[in-house]
Amino acid sequence: CPSLAGIMLLEVFLVLGTLLIYFLFSKKKEETLPFKDGWWGRGQKPVTKEDSSIRPFKVETAEEELSDLFRRLDQARFTEPLENSCFHYGTNSVHLRKVVSYWKNQFNWKKQVEVLNKYPQFKTKIQGIDIHFVHVKPPHLPEGQAAKPLLMVHGWPGSFYEFYKIIPLLTDPASHGLGDEHIFEVICPSIPGYGFSEAPHKQGFDSVSIASVFYELMLRLGFNEFYTQGGDCGWLICTNLAQIAPSHVKGLHLNMVLVSKLGLSHLLSVLLGRCFPGLFGFQDEDVRRMFPFLKKWVYKILSEFGYAHIQTTKPDTVGCGLNDSPVGLAAYILEKFSSWTDMEFQNLEDGGLERKFSLDDLLTNIMIYWVSGCIVSSMRFYKENLQKGIGTQKHGKLTVQVPTGIAAFPNEILHIPQAWAKKKYTNIVSFHFMPRGGHFAAFEEPELLAKDILQFVDKVEKEQLWKKK
């Protein structure tokens, strides 16, 4: 029957049209991550408008706090390490005694407070909690040139202090031989619950919540368009920010990348990538950093991520002990600064800690945790983000279209090849194998990282890539 055939044909077109509209519009909706407007202060959200003023802040420590610290250091109990164990069992207590001795007798916290206060610091209340941030403007700008806002986000167990050596390279690059084509205005916030940012008082404060708070911070500072940079936890927070506000984030630069969605292609590349690298988009350096896979991935995860399991399940239990003992806190944090800087440092009795850092720098970072009492709240980041499983949240399923630059440092705990990263970050415009350095890139190799940020921004600006998102 012709009429029946016509009706069926019309139904087919309607179904196809509906499916086409669905895929077109559903894809558009999934490209951005919803902004999370929460309330993380104590009690109920007040009906009055939140105070949005920006207040100057300086690090200050009372004498009573320092007296209490020295008392606890004097009363520390040390456990004898196994013979020739170096850092394979964690922080070696023989070396820890030397660090504590330096802490008590030579480390000058008051001098380091002056160092911390050399850059302007502020606090402002966002979604019920006080957010601490460093905000450094260029000392001078060439006529007609504007500074580019750059949000830099630290990780655990680091702090805003990680960026103190790279800040002058970005705000005054010409004075450091890096040219003056791109000059930055740098904003380094403390993640809520870290350092001098107030910890959230309610459960559920995950990376998307933090990204939303930092997005609000940048808008409050008057930045409608800006760049972001991060490693460790900062990688995830900056990624989420780019997913929330792709039209405001001009470029995303990362010195660490992880992927949560692993499919058949990843499995095949693990099984066959060493023999057929070109088939899977691997470069020779990818093969060197990834294989043998059992040793360089599986074993590393088993040997290095025990802390993450603890902090994803019961952070407060361990955290309470660390918050009560400065020596325990130092042992816990120093171990990460050893192995995450270079896994080979575990073979040294001193953990190689002073090969990349000074004791003053390491203890300054530890003191930020101690005087603010933030170790427990900082560890909760893992539970809030991982307790529901890896890759189960919406942000884990969405891609990132913002122009992305990746600096792959050779001693990063796990190496992610560009072939894997581009499935998440669909607009990678810069991917470089860095010649040296590990997890704490800005702290270890500030000049290398600064140069990579500058070349990335140069590429984005000259090709106006943010307009092509």
ZIDA-V227714 format. One record per residue. N is the residue number from 1. SS is DSSP state (H for helix, E for strand, - for the rest). BURIAL is 1 if it has 16 or more other ideal C-beta (glycine too) atoms within 10 Angstrom, else 0. Layout:
N_SS_BURIAL + N_SS_BURIAL
//
This chain:
1_-_0 + 2_H_0 + 3_H_0 + 4_H_0 + 5_H_0 + 6_H_0 + 7_H_0 + 8_H_0 + 9_H_0 + 10_H_0 + 11_H_0 + 12_H_0 + 13_H_0 + 14_H_0 + 15_H_0 + 16_H_0 + 17_H_0 + 18_H_0 + 19_H_0 + 20_H_0 + 21_H_0 + 22_H_0 + 23_H_0 + 24_H_0 + 25_H_0 + 26_H_0 + 27_H_0 + 28_H_0 + 29_H_0 + 30_H_0 + 31_-_0 + 32_-_0 + 33_-_1 + 34_-_0 + 35_-_0 + 36_-_1 + 37_-_0 + 38_-_1 + 39_-_1 + 40_-_1 + 41_-_1 + 42_-_0 + 43_-_0 + 44_-_0 + 45_-_0 + 46_-_0 + 47_-_0 + 48_-_0 + 49_-_0 + 50_-_0 + 51_-_0 + 52_-_0 + 53_-_0 + 54_E_0 + 55_E_0 + 56_E_0 + 57_E_1 + 58_-_0 + 59_-_1 + 60_-_0 + 61_-_0 + 62_-_0 + 63_H_0 + 64_H_0 + 65_H_0 + 66_H_0 + 67_H_0 + 68_H_0 + 69_H_1 + 70_H_0 + 71_H_0 + 72_H_1 + 73_H_1 + 74_H_0 + 75_-_0 + 76_-_1 + 77_-_0 + 78_-_0 + 79_-_0 + 80_-_0 + 81_-_1 + 82_-_0 + 83_-_0 + 84_-_0 + 85_-_0 + 86_-_1 + 87_-_1 + 88_-_0 + 89_-_0 + 90_-_1 + 91_-_1 + 92_-_1 + 93_H_1 + 94_H_0 + 95_H_1 + 96_H_1 + 97_H_0 + 98_H_0 + 99_H_1 + 100_H_1 + 101_H_0 + 102_H_0 + 103_H_1 + 104_H_0 + 105_H_0 + 106_-_0 + 107_-_1 + 108_-_0 + 109_H_1 + 110_H_0 + 111_H_0 + 112_H_1 + 113_H_1 + 114_H_0 + 115_H_0 + 116_H_1 + 117_-_0 + 118_-_0 + 119_-_1 + 120_-_0 + 121_E_1 + 122_E_1 + 123_E_1 + 124_E_1 + 125_E_1 + 126_E_1 + 127_-_1 + 128_-_1 + 129_E_1 + 130_E_1 + 131_E_1 + 132_E_1 + 133_E_1 + 134_E_1 + 135_E_1 + 136_E_1 + 137_-_0 + 138_-_1 + 139_-_0 + 140_-_0 + 141_-_0 + 142_-_0 + 143_-_0 + 144_-_0 + 145_-_0 + 146_-_0 + 147_-_1 + 148_E_1 + 149_E_1 + 150_E_1 + 151_E_1 + 152_E_1 + 153_E_1 + 154_-_1 + 155_-_1 + 156_-_1 + 157_-_1 + 158_-_1 + 159_-_1 + 160_H_1 + 161_H_1 + 162_H_1 + 163_H_1 + 164_H_1 + 165_H_1 + 166_H_1 + 167_H_1 + 168_H_1 + 169_H_1 + 170_H_1 + 171_H_1 + 172_-_1 + 173_H_1 + 174_H_0 + 175_H_0 + 176_H_0 + 177_-_0 + 178_-_1 + 179_-_0 + 180_-_0 + 181_-_0 + 182_-_1 + 183_-_1 + 184_E_1 + 185_E_1 + 186_E_1 + 187_E_1 + 188_E_1 + 189_E_1 + 190_-_1 + 191_-_1 + 192_-_1 + 193_-_1 + 194_-_1 + 195_-_1 + 196_-_1 + 197_-_1 + 198_-_1 + 199_-_1 + 200_-_1 + 201_-_0 + 202_-_0 + 203_-_0 + 204_-_0 + 205_-_1 + 206_-_1 + 207_H_1 + 208_H_1 + 209_H_1 + 210_H_1 + 211_H_1 + 212_H_1 + 213_H_1 + 214_H_1 + 215_H_1 + 216_H_1 + 217_H_1 + 218_H_1 + 219_H_0 + 220_H_0 + 221_-_1 + 222_-_0 + 223_-_1 + 224_-_0 + 225_-_0 + 226_E_1 + 227_E_1 + 228_E_1 + 229_E_1 + 230_E_1 + 231_-_1 + 232_-_1 + 233_H_1 + 234_H_1 + 235_H_1 + 236_H_1 + 237_H_1 + 238_H_1 + 239_H_1 + 240_H_1 + 241_H_1 + 242_H_1 + 243_H_1 + 244_H_1 + 245_-_1 + 246_-_1 + 247_-_0 + 248_-_1 + 249_E_1 + 250_E_1 + 251_E_1 + 252_E_1 + 253_E_1 + 254_E_1 + 255_-_1 + 256_-_1 + 257_-_1 + 258_-_1 + 259_-_1 + 260_-_0 + 261_-_0 + 262_-_0 + 263_-_0 + 264_H_0 + 265_H_0 + 266_H_1 + 267_H_0 + 268_H_0 + 269_H_1 + 270_H_1 + 271_H_0 + 272_H_0 + 273_-_1 + 274_-_1 + 275_-_0 + 276_-_0 + 277_H_1 + 278_H_0 + 279_H_0 + 280_H_1 + 281_-_0 + 282_-_1 + 283_-_0 + 284_H_0 + 285_H_0 + 286_H_1 + 287_H_0 + 288_H_0 + 289_H_1 + 290_H_1 + 291_-_1 + 292_-_0 + 293_H_0 + 294_H_0 + 295_H_0 + 296_H_1 + 297_H_1 + 298_H_0 + 299_H_0 + 300_H_1 + 301_H_0 + 302_H_0 + 303_H_0 + 304_H_1 + 305_-_0 + 306_H_0 + 307_H_1 + 308_H_0 + 309_H_0 + 310_H_1 + 311_H_1 + 312_H_1 + 313_H_0 + 314_-_0 + 315_H_1 + 316_H_0 + 317_H_0 + 318_H_1 + 319_H_1 + 320_H_0 + 321_H_0 + 322_H_1 + 323_H_1 + 324_H_0 + 325_-_1 + 326_H_1 + 327_H_1 + 328_H_1 + 329_H_1 + 330_H_1 + 331_H_1 + 332_H_1 + 333_H_1 + 334_H_1 + 335_H_1 + 336_H_1 + 337_H_1 + 338_H_1 + 339_H_1 + 340_-_1 + 341_-_1 + 342_-_1 + 343_H_1 + 344_H_0 + 345_H_1 + 346_H_1 + 347_H_0 + 348_-_1 + 349_-_0 + 350_-_1 + 351_-_1 + 352_-_1 + 353_H_1 + 354_H_0 + 355_H_0 + 356_H_1 + 357_-_1 + 358_-_0 + 359_H_1 + 360_H_1 + 361_H_1 + 362_H_1 + 363_H_1 + 364_H_1 + 365_H_1 + 366_H_1 + 367_H_1 + 368_H_1 + 369_H_1 + 370_H_1 + 371_H_1 + 372_H_1 + 373_-_0 + 374_-_1 + 375_H_1 + 376_H_1 + 377_H_1 + 378_H_1 + 379_H_1 + 380_H_1 + 381_H_1 + 382_H_1 + 383_H_1 + 384_H_1 + 385_H_1 + 386_H_1 + 387_-_0 + 388_-_0 + 389_-_0 + 390_-_0 + 391_-_0 + 392_-_0 + 393_-_1 + 394_H_0 + 395_H_1 + 396_H_1 + 397_H_0 + 398_-_1 + 399_-_0 + 400_E_1 + 401_-_1 + 402_-_1 + 403_-_1 + 404_E_1 + 405_E_1 + 406_E_1 + 407_E_1 + 408_E_1 + 409_-_1 + 410_-_0 + 411_-_1 + 412_-_1 + 413_-_1 + 414_-_1 + 415_-_1 + 416_-_1 + 417_-_1 + 418_H_1 + 419_H_1 + 420_H_1 + 421_H_1 + 422_-_1 + 423_-_0 + 424_-_1 + 425_E_1 + 426_-_0 + 427_-_1 + 428_E_1 + 429_E_0 + 430_E_1 + 431_E_1 + 432_E_1 + 433_E_1 + 434_-_1 + 435_-_0 + 436_-_0 + 437_-_1 + 438_-_1 + 439_-_1 + 440_-_1 + 441_H_1 + 442_H_1 + 443_H_1 + 444_H_1 + 445_-_1 + 446_H_1 + 447_H_0 + 448_H_1 + 449_H_1 + 450_H_1 + 451_H_1 + 452_H_1 + 453_H_1 + 454_H_1 + 455_H_0 + 456_H_1 + 457_H_1 + 458_H_0 + 459_H_0 + 460_H_1 + 461_H_1 + 462_H_0 + 463_-_0 + 464_-_0 + 465_H_1 + 466_H_1 + 467_H_0 + 468_H_0 + 469_-_1
//
